[in-house]
Amino acid sequence: MTAPTMPTPSPQPDAPGKTLHEPVITWFDEHARDLPWRRPDAGPWGVMVSEFMLQQTPVSRVLPVYEQWVARWPRPADLAKEAPGEAVRAWGRLGYPRRALRLHGAAVAITERHGGDVPTEHAQLLALPGIGEYTAAAVASFAYGQRHAVLDTNVRRVFARAVTGVQYPPNATTAAERKLARALLPENEGTASHWAAASMELGALICTAKNEACHRCPIAAQCAWRLAGKPAHDGPPRRGQTYAGTDRQVRGKLLAVLRDSVDGPVPQSVLDRVWDEPVQRARALDGLVADGLVESLPGGLYRLPLT
C-alpha cells in the first residue's frame, strides 16, 4: 500500500519585527549612551531608581541626582529607614516630586515584603506602591533580562513610524499599541530585553519627536512612515506644559524653601514670601499638604513629611 502523499507545508512568514531586530540591536551596541543605570554594578535597585527619575525628565537632569541618590541609598532598605521627607529633599529640582514619595514607598515595601531585594517577578513588581505597567515591565526587562513589552514615549514613537506608518502615537497608550509591542518582541528573553533597550534608545537619539535623523536610522529603508513620504496627518508633536506662573511653579518654590530648611519646621510667614499672589500660594500649599509632600503643624508651621 502506497503511503499517502503529505502536503508540502506552505512557507511561514517572518515573525513580526524580525527584520527590525538585528539592525536596531546592532546600532544600539555601537551607539548606546554609557549611562550609570545600564552598567552591571547598578543592579536592580539602580535600574528602578532610574526609571522613577526618568519619567518626564531628561537624562541630563537625572544624572547628578541619580548619582547622589544611589551613593546615599545604595539599597532599598537604606532609603526605607529614612523619613519620606528626606526622599523629597534629595529629589531636588527634578520636578513631579510625588515620584520621590512613591519611590520611598516602594523601598519600604521591598524591605518589608522581599527582604530588601527588588523582586524578580513582574507581578510582584506591579504590586509595589507607585509602580505601574511601564515601570514593572522596564525593571523586569532591564534588571532581570526578562521578556516584556516596554512601552515608553520613545518606543511608541518608533513603532508608530516604523510599523504603523504614522508620525506620532496616540496621546495615551492604546490596546492596539500593546498588542503590536507584544507581537514585535523577540522570542528569546535576552534578545527581547536587548530589543527593549535598543528601540527605546533609537527613539531617544534618532527617531525623535522633532528633527528626526532618518539619514542615521538603521531601519530607515523599511520605515513605513518614511516610505509613505512622512505624512503629517495626525497632528504636530504635543508641546510641553507651560511652567511660568502655574501652580506647579509655586509648588516648586514652596518645596525649595522646605528642602533647604534643615533646622526645623518653617513658619507660614517665610512661605508667604515665596509668591505674592495669596490665593494661588494658598492653593499650592494646600495641594502639597494633600499630596503628602508637606506636613502642616500647629502654630502655622510646615515641614517635609516624617512619616
Secondary structure, DSSP 8 states (H G I E B T S, - for coil): ---------------TTHHHHHHHHHHHHHH----GGGSGGGHHHHHHHHHHHHTTS-HHHHHHHHHHHHHH-SSHHHHHTS-HHHHHHHHTTSS-THHHHHHHHHHHHHHHHSTTS---SHHHHHTSTT--HHHHHHHHHHHH--------HHHHHHHIIIII--SS--SS--HHHHHHHHHHS-SSHHHHHHHHHHHHHHHHHTS-SSS--GGG-TTGGG-HHHHTT----S---------TTSHHHHHHHHHHHHHH--SS-EEHHHHHTS-S-HHHHHHHHHHHHHTTSSEEETTTEEE----
